[in-house]
Amino acid sequence: MDPISSIALASGLSWASGFRLYATVFIIGLLSKFNLVALPDGLAILTNPLVIGIAGILMVVEFLADKFPYIDSAWDSIQTFIRIPAGALLAMGAINSSDPLIAILVALIGGSITGLTHATKASSRALINTSPEPVSNMVTSVGEDGLLLAGGWLALVHPAVFIGMLLAFVVFMLWMLPKVWRGIKSIFTHIGKINKPN
């Protein structure tokens, strides 16, 4: 695998893990199992039927949990402790370097990409959950599913394009995240004022 493809795979797996960790593991494992995608040795474990099976079950649970307001935020809270280290490990496996320095740097960058993606997803969904209707939550969730599939396809088929788009996406997430947090804070401040006894 050439360096651009390796970087795209590592960053793509990290990015996708921030949205849908289990779908990422399930899909890439299945694609490799049927020889549709060549994975480096560091990710060979993903083709294990047990890994694919458990990832598939958890993917269905995550798919359903992600479609309902408040359940999705509870799920995202729990996944904070799973997605970020898993994204770091997937990135490290994708680069598959015997040099400990490179392995640690890749894990740190991969975990950071996963963390940024996860924080943006979780905080924007928390903001959307303040809306009284459930439709916006479901539409956003389906949009995230589509984004995952499109980004994954791009990372595998057009790695250089994916890397460019990921850099733009990271800049967008860094710009958007503080705004989302301010929105959540203002909503809770407003709720606090309404519930404050006179």
C-alpha positions in Angstrom: 0.0 0.0 0.0 1.5 3.4 -1.0 2.0 6.1 1.6 -1.0 8.2 0.4 -3.4 5.2 0.6 -2.0 4.3 4.0 -2.5 7.8 5.4 -6.0 7.9 3.9 -6.9 4.6 5.4 -5.6 5.5 8.8 -7.2 8.9 8.9 -10.4 7.6 7.3 -10.8 4.9 9.9 -10.2 7.4 12.7 -12.7 9.9 11.2 -15.3 7.3 10.6 -14.9 5.9 14.1 -16.0 9.2 15.5 -19.3 8.8 13.8 -20.0 5.0 13.7 -17.2 2.9 15.2 -19.0 -0.4 14.9 -20.2 0.1 11.3 -16.6 1.1 10.4 -15.1 -2.1 11.9 -17.9 -4.3 10.4 -17.8 -2.8 6.9 -14.0 -2.7 6.5 -13.7 -6.2 8.0 -16.3 -7.6 5.7 -14.7 -5.9 2.6 -11.3 -7.3 3.5 -12.8 -10.8 4.3 -14.1 -11.0 0.8 -10.9 -9.6 -0.7 -12.5 -6.3 -1.9 -10.1 -4.2 0.1 -6.5 -5.1 1.0 -5.7 -4.3 4.6 -2.2 -4.1 6.2 -1.2 -6.8 8.6 -1.9 -4.6 11.5 -5.6 -4.7 10.7 -5.9 -8.4 9.7 -7.8 -9.1 13.0 -10.7 -7.2 11.6 -11.4 -10.1 9.2 -11.9 -12.5 12.1 -15.6 -13.8 11.9 -16.0 -13.2 15.7 -14.9 -9.5 15.3 -17.2 -9.1 12.3 -20.1 -10.7 14.1 -19.8 -8.7 17.3 -19.2 -5.5 15.3 -22.3 -6.3 13.2 -24.5 -6.7 16.3 -23.2 -3.5 17.9 -23.6 -1.7 14.6 -27.4 -2.6 14.6 -27.7 -1.4 18.3 -25.9 1.8 17.5 -27.9 2.4 14.3 -31.2 2.1 16.3 -29.9 4.1 19.4 -28.7 6.9 17.1 -32.2 7.5 15.7 -34.0 8.6 18.9 -33.5 11.9 20.7 -31.8 11.6 24.1 -31.0 7.9 23.6 -28.5 9.0 21.0 -26.9 11.5 23.5 -26.7 8.8 26.2 -25.1 6.4 23.7 -22.6 9.1 22.6 -21.7 9.7 26.2 -20.8 6.1 26.7 -19.0 5.8 23.4 -16.7 8.7 24.3 -14.6 6.1 26.2 -14.7 3.6 23.4 -14.5 5.5 20.1 -11.4 7.6 20.7 -9.1 4.8 21.8 -10.5 2.5 19.1 -9.9 5.2 16.5 -6.3 5.5 17.7 -5.8 1.8 17.5 -7.3 1.5 14.0 -5.1 4.3 12.7 -2.0 2.6 14.3 -3.0 -0.7 12.7 -3.5 1.0 9.3 0.0 2.5 9.3 1.5 -0.8 10.7 4.9 0.7 11.5 7.5 -1.2 13.5 9.0 2.1 14.6 7.5 2.9 18.1 7.8 6.7 17.5 5.7 6.5 14.3 3.2 4.2 15.9 2.7 6.5 18.9 2.4 9.6 16.7 -0.1 7.9 14.4 -2.1 6.8 17.4 -2.1 10.3 18.8 -3.2 11.9 15.5 -5.8 9.2 14.9 -7.2 9.5 18.4 -7.4 13.3 17.9 -9.3 13.0 14.6 -11.7 10.5 16.2 -12.1 12.7 19.3 -12.8 15.8 17.2 -15.3 14.0 15.0 -17.0 12.4 18.0 -17.2 15.8 19.9 -18.7 17.5 16.9 -21.2 14.7 16.4 -22.2 14.4 20.0 -22.5 18.1 20.7 -24.4 18.9 17.6 -26.8 16.0 18.4 -27.3 17.3 21.9 -28.2 20.7 20.4 -30.6 19.1 17.9 -32.2 17.2 20.8 -33.5 20.5 22.3 -35.9 20.6 19.4 -39.3 19.3 20.4 -39.8 17.3 17.2 -38.0 14.0 16.5 -37.7 14.3 12.7 -34.6 16.5 12.7 -32.8 14.0 14.9 -33.6 11.1 12.5 -32.7 13.1 9.4 -29.4 14.1 10.9 -28.6 10.5 11.9 -29.4 9.2 8.3 -27.2 12.0 7.0 -24.4 10.8 9.2 -24.9 7.3 7.9 -24.6 8.6 4.3 -21.5 10.7 5.2 -19.8 7.6 6.7 -20.4 5.6 3.5 -19.4 8.4 1.2 -16.3 9.3 3.2 -15.3 5.6 3.5 -15.7 5.0 -0.3 -13.6 8.2 -1.0 -10.8 7.1 1.4 -10.6 3.7 -0.4 -11.0 4.8 -4.0 -9.6 8.3 -4.1 -7.3 8.6 -1.1 -5.7 11.9 -2.1 -9.1 13.6 -2.5 -10.2 12.2 0.8 -7.2 13.6 2.6 -7.8 17.0 1.1 -11.5 16.9 2.1 -10.6 15.6 5.6 -8.3 18.6 6.2 -11.2 20.9 5.1 -13.6 19.0 7.4 -11.2 19.3 10.4 -11.0 23.0 9.9 -14.8 23.2 9.6 -15.2 21.1 12.8 -12.8 23.3 14.7 -14.7 26.4 13.5 -18.1 24.9 14.3 -17.5 23.2 17.7 -17.2 26.4 19.8 -20.4 27.7 18.2 -22.3 24.5 19.0 -21.1 24.6 22.6 -22.2 28.2 22.9 -25.6 27.2 21.6 -26.0 24.4 24.1 -24.8 26.7 26.9 -27.3 29.4 25.9 -30.2 26.9 25.8 -29.3 25.6 29.3 -29.0 29.2 30.6 -32.4 30.0 29.2 -34.0 26.8 30.7 -32.4 27.8 34.1 -34.0 31.2 33.9 -37.4 29.8 33.1 -37.2 27.3 36.0 -35.8 29.8 38.5 -38.3 30.5 41.2 -39.5 34.1 41.5 
